[in-house]
Amino acid sequence: MIQYSIKDLEQLTGIKAHTIRIWEKRYQLIEPERTSTNIRFYSDNDLKRLLNVSILNRNGLKISTIVTMCNEEINERIIEISETSHDSDNQIEQLIVAMIELDEHRFERILSTSVIKIGFDDTVVKVLYPFFEKIGILWQIGTIYPAQEHFVSNLLRQKLIIAIDGQSGNARPDSKCFLIFLPSNEWHELGLLFFNYLIKKSGYKVIYLGQSVPFEDLVEVSGKHKVDYLFTSITTPLTRKKYAEYIHQLSTSFESQKIYITGYQTHEHPVDLPENVLLAGSPTDFMAKIKNL
């Protein structure tokens, strides 16, 4: 069984740990269990309930009203909210619930509703990427089944590859070229696909090498093709020393190019970056940076 700490719940729902404890005591909203060493933990059902409560509370329902509602009433109200308004946080939280339940129909319906209301580009930037980042938190803390990760990854991968294919021929004749890749033994490709789509959408040429690319292959490709920028994502845990060494290796080997990096480890290891290495930041921040390259 998946076990969440109260800090995990705070990160995934946006509800402060202090507020969760108050709701526990005052309304018996959720009931934590305890390990054999008396450490409190929460279940998937607790997380789903808090996510649903978060959506309803953010849309004007008082907590005292929500706790009197049965699950069927809560679900009906959430569906009504999702169909009559668009709030990115609502969509993200519903996607997390659909992932936990491995509910492909619900997952697809939420995405389709978002695309209809705000378009595919805004869905990628405002819904899918923040959702992906929250899934990254789940993966890092070990509170996601491999089946759940594969379920989400496969669905999002399909969507993104179709969208990327739709950008074929979009590059301007005089546009600069991005070399996009993951380092050796790095397999978490979703984030890279998000940025690949945004880069191609912006009219740049792309050489996409994908997962676990040996360093010598980067050097070889760069030697045979004109590459103006490199883009990579580092998610798999590394020591601070190994992370800094890899960044230094990139910087010195490609000193005439700008290198953009993203991924969980960029937050874990906020090291001083060489002049030609830049954090990609959020999709919106990155798009602003590359707008006039």
C-alpha positions as CSV (number, residue, x, y, z in Angstrom):
1,M,0.0,0.0,0.0
2,I,1.2,3.5,-0.9
3,Q,2.0,5.6,2.2
4,Y,2.1,9.4,2.2
5,S,3.4,11.7,4.9
6,I,1.5,14.8,5.8
7,K,4.3,16.8,3.9
8,D,3.6,14.7,0.8
9,L,-0.1,15.6,1.0
10,E,0.8,19.3,1.4
11,Q,3.0,19.2,-1.8
12,L,0.4,17.3,-3.8
13,T,-2.8,19.1,-2.8
14,G,-1.5,22.6,-2.0
15,I,-3.3,22.4,1.4
16,K,-1.0,23.4,4.3
17,A,-0.1,20.7,6.7
18,H,-1.5,22.8,9.6
19,T,-4.9,23.1,7.8
20,I,-4.9,19.3,7.1
21,R,-4.4,18.6,10.8
22,I,-7.2,21.0,11.8
23,W,-9.6,19.4,9.3
24,E,-8.6,16.0,10.7
25,K,-9.4,16.9,14.3
26,R,-12.4,19.2,13.7
27,Y,-14.2,17.3,10.9
28,Q,-12.6,13.8,10.8
29,L,-12.0,14.5,7.1
30,I,-9.3,11.8,6.9
31,E,-7.9,9.4,9.5
32,P,-4.2,8.7,9.3
33,E,-2.9,5.2,10.2
34,R,0.3,4.5,12.1
35,T,3.3,2.3,11.4
36,S,4.6,-0.2,14.0
37,T,6.9,2.6,15.2
38,N,3.9,5.0,15.6
39,I,4.6,7.2,12.6
40,R,1.5,8.7,11.0
41,F,0.8,8.0,7.3
42,Y,-2.0,8.5,4.8
43,S,-3.4,6.3,2.0
44,D,-4.4,6.8,-1.6
45,N,-8.0,7.3,-0.5
46,D,-6.9,10.1,1.9
47,L,-5.0,11.8,-0.9
48,K,-8.0,11.5,-3.3
49,R,-10.4,12.9,-0.7
50,L,-8.1,15.8,0.0
51,L,-7.7,16.6,-3.7
52,N,-11.5,16.6,-4.2
53,V,-12.0,18.7,-1.1
54,S,-9.3,21.1,-2.4
55,I,-11.2,21.6,-5.7
56,L,-14.6,22.2,-4.0
57,N,-13.2,24.5,-1.4
58,R,-11.3,26.6,-4.0
59,N,-14.6,26.9,-5.9
60,G,-16.5,28.4,-3.0
61,L,-17.8,25.5,-0.9
62,K,-17.1,25.7,2.8
63,I,-15.4,22.8,4.4
64,S,-18.3,22.4,6.9
65,T,-20.6,21.8,3.9
66,I,-18.2,19.5,2.0
67,V,-17.8,17.0,4.9
68,T,-21.6,16.5,4.9
69,M,-21.6,15.4,1.2
70,C,-21.4,11.8,0.2
71,N,-18.8,10.6,-2.4
72,E,-21.4,10.6,-5.2
73,E,-22.4,14.2,-4.5
74,I,-18.7,15.3,-4.4
75,N,-18.0,13.6,-7.7
76,E,-21.1,15.1,-9.3
77,R,-20.2,18.6,-8.1
78,I,-16.6,18.2,-9.4
79,I,-17.8,17.1,-12.8
80,E,-20.1,20.2,-12.9
81,I,-17.2,22.5,-12.0
82,S,-14.9,21.0,-14.6
83,E,-17.6,21.4,-17.3
84,T,-18.6,24.9,-16.5
85,S,-15.3,26.6,-15.7
86,H,-11.6,26.1,-16.2
87,D,-9.1,26.2,-13.4
88,S,-5.7,24.7,-14.1
89,D,-5.3,23.5,-10.5
90,N,-8.7,21.7,-10.7
91,Q,-7.5,19.9,-13.9
92,I,-4.2,18.9,-12.4
93,E,-5.8,17.6,-9.2
94,Q,-8.3,15.6,-11.3
95,L,-5.5,14.1,-13.4
96,I,-3.7,13.0,-10.2
97,V,-6.9,11.2,-9.1
98,A,-7.3,9.6,-12.5
99,M,-3.7,8.4,-12.3
100,I,-4.2,6.9,-8.9
101,E,-7.3,5.0,-10.1
102,L,-5.7,4.1,-13.5
103,D,-8.8,5.6,-15.0
104,E,-7.9,6.2,-18.7
105,H,-11.4,7.4,-19.6
106,R,-11.4,10.1,-16.9
107,F,-7.9,11.1,-17.8
108,E,-8.7,11.5,-21.5
109,R,-11.9,13.4,-20.7
110,I,-10.1,15.9,-18.4
111,L,-7.5,16.5,-21.1
112,S,-10.0,16.9,-23.9
113,T,-12.1,19.3,-21.8
114,S,-9.0,21.4,-21.2
115,V,-7.9,21.4,-24.9
116,I,-11.4,22.5,-26.0
117,K,-11.5,25.4,-23.5
118,I,-7.9,26.8,-23.6
119,G,-6.2,25.0,-26.6
120,F,-3.5,22.5,-26.7
121,D,-0.5,24.9,-26.2
122,D,-2.0,26.3,-23.0
123,T,-3.0,22.8,-21.8
124,V,0.7,21.7,-22.2
125,V,2.0,24.8,-20.4
126,K,-0.7,25.3,-17.7
127,V,-1.9,21.8,-17.0
128,L,0.3,19.0,-18.3
129,Y,3.7,20.3,-17.3
130,P,2.7,21.3,-13.8
131,F,1.0,17.8,-13.5
132,F,4.2,16.2,-14.7
133,E,6.2,18.1,-12.1
134,K,3.9,16.8,-9.3
135,I,4.3,13.3,-10.7
136,G,8.0,13.9,-10.4
137,I,7.5,14.6,-6.7
138,L,5.6,11.3,-6.3
139,W,8.4,9.4,-8.1
140,Q,11.2,11.0,-6.1
141,I,9.5,10.3,-2.7
142,G,8.7,6.7,-3.8
143,T,4.9,7.1,-3.5
144,I,3.9,6.0,-6.9
145,Y,3.5,2.5,-8.2
146,P,5.5,1.6,-11.4
147,A,2.2,0.8,-13.0
148,Q,0.8,4.3,-12.2
149,E,4.0,5.9,-13.6
150,H,3.8,3.8,-16.8
151,F,0.1,4.5,-17.2
152,V,0.6,8.3,-17.1
153,S,3.8,8.2,-19.1
154,N,2.3,6.2,-21.9
155,L,-0.8,8.4,-22.2
156,L,1.2,11.7,-22.1
157,R,3.9,10.3,-24.4
158,Q,1.2,9.5,-27.1
159,K,-0.2,13.0,-26.9
160,L,3.1,14.8,-27.1
161,I,4.5,12.7,-30.0
162,I,1.4,13.4,-32.0
163,A,1.8,17.1,-31.2
164,I,5.5,17.0,-32.1
165,D,4.8,15.3,-35.4
166,G,2.4,18.1,-36.1
167,Q,5.2,20.6,-36.1
168,S,7.2,18.9,-38.9
169,G,8.2,21.4,-41.5
170,N,7.6,24.3,-39.0
171,A,11.3,25.3,-38.7
172,R,12.3,28.5,-40.5
173,P,15.0,28.1,-43.1
174,D,17.4,30.4,-41.2
175,S,16.5,29.1,-37.7
176,K,19.1,28.0,-35.2
177,C,19.4,24.3,-34.1
178,F,18.8,22.7,-30.7
179,L,20.4,19.4,-29.8
180,I,18.1,17.7,-27.3
181,F,19.0,14.7,-25.3
182,L,19.1,12.9,-21.9
183,P,22.4,12.0,-20.2
184,S,23.6,8.4,-19.9
185,N,21.4,6.3,-17.7
186,E,18.7,9.0,-17.7
187,W,15.4,7.5,-18.9
188,H,12.7,10.0,-17.7
189,E,11.8,11.4,-21.1
190,L,8.5,13.2,-20.6
191,G,10.0,16.5,-19.6
192,L,12.2,16.4,-22.6
193,L,9.3,15.8,-24.9
194,F,7.4,18.8,-23.4
195,F,10.3,21.1,-24.2
196,N,10.9,19.4,-27.6
197,Y,7.4,20.3,-28.6
198,L,7.8,23.9,-27.4
199,I,11.1,24.4,-29.2
200,K,9.7,23.0,-32.5
201,K,6.5,25.0,-32.1
202,S,8.7,28.1,-31.8
203,G,10.2,27.4,-35.3
204,Y,13.7,26.1,-34.4
205,K,15.4,23.1,-35.9
206,V,15.8,20.2,-33.6
207,I,18.1,17.2,-33.5
208,Y,16.4,14.9,-30.9
209,L,18.6,12.1,-29.5
210,G,16.3,11.0,-26.7
211,Q,17.1,8.9,-23.7
212,S,20.5,7.9,-22.2
213,V,22.9,9.4,-24.7
214,P,26.6,8.7,-24.2
215,F,28.7,11.9,-23.9
216,E,30.9,10.9,-26.9
217,D,27.8,10.8,-29.1
218,L,27.0,14.4,-28.3
219,V,30.5,15.4,-29.3
220,E,30.3,13.4,-32.5
221,V,26.9,14.8,-33.5
222,S,28.0,18.4,-32.7
223,G,31.1,17.8,-34.9
224,K,29.1,16.8,-37.9
225,H,26.1,19.1,-37.7
226,K,25.8,22.8,-36.8
227,V,24.4,23.0,-33.3
228,D,23.7,26.3,-31.7
229,Y,22.1,25.2,-28.4
230,L,21.9,22.1,-26.3
231,F,19.0,21.1,-24.1
232,T,18.9,18.4,-21.5
233,S,17.0,17.3,-18.4
234,I,18.4,15.7,-15.3
235,T,15.9,13.9,-13.1
236,T,17.5,10.7,-11.8
237,P,19.2,11.2,-8.4
238,L,22.9,12.2,-8.5
239,T,25.3,13.4,-5.8
240,R,26.0,17.1,-5.9
241,K,29.6,16.3,-7.0
242,K,28.5,14.1,-9.9
243,Y,25.9,16.7,-11.0
244,A,28.5,19.6,-10.9
245,E,31.0,17.4,-12.8
246,Y,28.6,16.7,-15.6
247,I,27.6,20.4,-15.9
248,H,31.3,21.3,-16.1
249,Q,31.9,18.6,-18.7
250,L,29.1,20.0,-20.9
251,S,30.2,23.6,-20.4
252,T,33.8,23.0,-21.4
253,S,33.1,20.5,-24.2
254,F,30.5,22.9,-25.8
255,E,32.0,26.2,-24.8
256,S,30.8,28.0,-28.0
257,Q,27.1,26.9,-27.4
258,K,24.5,27.8,-24.9
259,I,23.3,24.9,-22.8
260,Y,19.8,24.8,-21.2
261,I,19.1,22.4,-18.4
262,T,16.0,21.4,-16.6
263,G,14.8,18.5,-14.3
264,Y,14.4,17.7,-10.6
265,Q,18.2,17.7,-9.9
266,T,18.5,21.4,-10.9
267,H,16.4,22.1,-7.9
268,E,18.1,19.6,-5.6
269,H,21.6,21.0,-6.5
270,P,21.5,24.8,-6.9
271,V,25.2,25.1,-7.9
272,D,26.9,28.0,-9.5
273,L,26.5,27.5,-13.2
274,P,29.1,28.3,-15.9
275,E,28.3,31.3,-18.1
276,N,27.1,29.2,-21.0
277,V,24.8,27.0,-18.9
278,L,21.3,28.3,-18.2
279,L,18.3,26.9,-16.3
280,A,15.4,26.4,-18.6
281,G,12.9,27.2,-15.8
282,S,9.2,26.8,-16.4
283,P,7.9,26.3,-20.0
284,T,6.7,30.0,-19.9
285,D,10.1,31.3,-18.7
286,F,11.9,29.1,-21.3
287,M,9.7,30.3,-24.1
288,A,10.4,33.9,-23.2
289,K,14.2,33.2,-23.2
290,I,14.2,31.6,-26.6
291,K,11.8,34.0,-28.2
292,N,14.4,36.2,-29.9
293,L,17.4,33.9,-30.1
